[in-house]
Amino acid sequence: MKKERVIHAINHKVTDKIPHTIEFTLDELTVLCDALKMSSEEIFDFADNHMEKINLNAGGIWIKEGFYQDEFGVLWDRTGHDKDIGVPSEILFKEPDIKLYEFPPVNETAVRAEFDKILNNGRDTFKIPKISYNLFERAWSLRGMQNILMDMMENPEFVEELFEKIFEFNMIRINIALEYDIDGVYFGDDYGQQKGLIMGPKLWRQYIKPVLSRQYEAVKKAGKFVMQHSCGDNWSILPDFIEMGLDVYNTVQPEIYDLHKLKSEFGKDLAFWGGISNQRLLPFATPEEVKRVTKETMNILGEGGGYICSPTHRMPQDVPVENFLALVDVFKNQ
């Protein structure tokens, strides 16, 4: 029933309940487990989640406490406030020369183990493999944010080569994913900031769109849904996403988008996922306000189908337990 609800929603059909899901940072999950006397698995089921992600970024290792090295060799320092992602501790591409770095093989064993774990868990959920740091984020994690943005202006051949290498790596993982009985593929890559794109729409269309389009095409050809996560203000490229065949856009931040306008302009072509603010609402509102705003958001974005309700990102540690319970209460009592 849950999987069916999500599929109907993506296909812009009205469902008996709006599908919903909640993800958590590690710190918030620890807080909830302690407060509610539940395991992480029990929290997932208590939240009545409709969706599950399968991690394709598998194969990294912990070097020492607080330092995680991913499959590309990027060492993430997680000793600060952000214990889920962290910041790269060094730049691997010190110069814009593709020959300075040897791209890794895909850890197929680790990737397939993730599929076995999630696909065989017995839950009636909509299951999607996810690629985090898909293109732009992977490029800046290897080269550094400032460097890759400068490279887009000064070293176009290097940028094109770099994105192509990342694409080739990711296509191996995507092709593995498409062997399984999945429902779609989720691409995670942040392009937006609080206002506009980090690199601007012109450079996004020059470097990212052609490569991302090929990824979408492979997934669509296999008959699966395409889902794109990108934080921030992506308004200028939403028409591009539609042209490329995107089915679901995540995440919808109400601080950035006029929800009525978003639904009116793009709701016939895109399903939306998100909408419940981690930035302002969930950390600071009362439980009554959480319930009221969540219901209002569901009424706006859920009109005529095309909506999966959730916080705008993983629920952070500053969200009170009472507000989590308020959100779940709305979800369960639609």
Buried (B, 14 or more C-beta within 10 A) or exposed (E): EBBEBBBBBBEBEEBEBBBBBBBBBEBBBBBBBEEBEBEEEEBBEBBBBBBBBBBBBBBBEEEEEEBBBBBBBBBBBBBEEBBBBBEBBEBBBEEBEBEEBEBEEBBEEBBBBBBEEBBEEEBEBBBBBBBBBBBBBBBBBBBBBEBBBBBBEEBBEBBBBBBBBBBEBBBBBBEBBBEBEBBBBBBBBBBBBEEBBBBBBEBBBBBBBBBBBEBBEBBBEBEBBBBBBBBBBBBBBBEBBBEBBBBBBBBBBBEBBEBEEBBEBBBEBBBBBBBBBBBEBBBBBEBEBBBBBBBEBBEBBBBEBBBBBBBBBBBBBBBBBEBBBBBBEBBEEE
